[in-house]
Amino acid sequence: QELDNKKRISHKKEELYSLIEHVKSIIEENSQQPNAKQWINASDKNFNSLRRMVDNCEKYNKRQKIQNTWRGQNHNTF
């Protein structure tokens, strides 16, 4: 069952990479269109959840590397 889970995770990862590449090509194709500005502004809203996810991951990594004083409430050391 563990091997099956690893296969599923690997498949999902490859699917996400493929999807990202496909999105990149769609953006490139549509950026040459006359209504590119409108299309990009409308599509931009779809990426907000991804932005939030990336931001949360970066904050988590920083929190792991840089520990704050006073239980993370204060950035001062004094």
N, C-alpha and C positions, 0 to 999 in steps of 0.2 A: 504494500500500500504506500510505503514511503517513496518507493521508486516511481509509482504512478503519480504521486503528488509532484515529484521533481520534474517529471515529463510535462505535467500540466503547467507548472510554473515556467518551464523553459518555453513551452509553446506560447503561453501568454506574453512572455517577454519578446519573443520573435514577432508576434502579432503586433505588439505596441511599436516596436522598431519599424516594422513595415508600414504601419499607419502613419507614423511620424514622417517617413520618407514620402509617402503619398501626399500628405498634407503640404509638405514643402514644395512638391512639384505643382500642386494645385495653386498654391499662393504665387509661385513664379509665373504660371500661365495667366492667371487672372490679373496680375499686376500690370500687364501690358494692355489690358482692355481700357476703353474710354471711361468706364464707370468704376475704375479701380479704387478710387478714394472711398466711394460709397460702399463698395463691396468689402474693402478692408475694415472700415469702421464697423460695419454690421457683423463681420466675422470676429472682430476683436473681442466682442462680448463673450464668445464661446470659450475663450482662453482664460477667463478670469479664475475658474476653478483650478486650472493648471498652475497659474501664477501663484495662487494661494498655497497650493501643495508644495511648490518649489520654495516659496518663502518660509513655510513652516519647517521644511527639511533643513534649510540653511540656518534658521534660528536654533533648531534642535542641535545641529552639529556645533554651532558656536557655544551653546549652553554646555555641551559636554566638554569642550576644550577650555573655556574660560569660565571658571566658577566665580560667582558673585559672592560678596560678603553679606552677612545678615540674612541668610536664607533666600538670596536672590532679590531681596527687597531694595537693596542699596548698592550702587555701583562704586561707592567710595570704599577705601580701605581703612579709613580712620574714623 
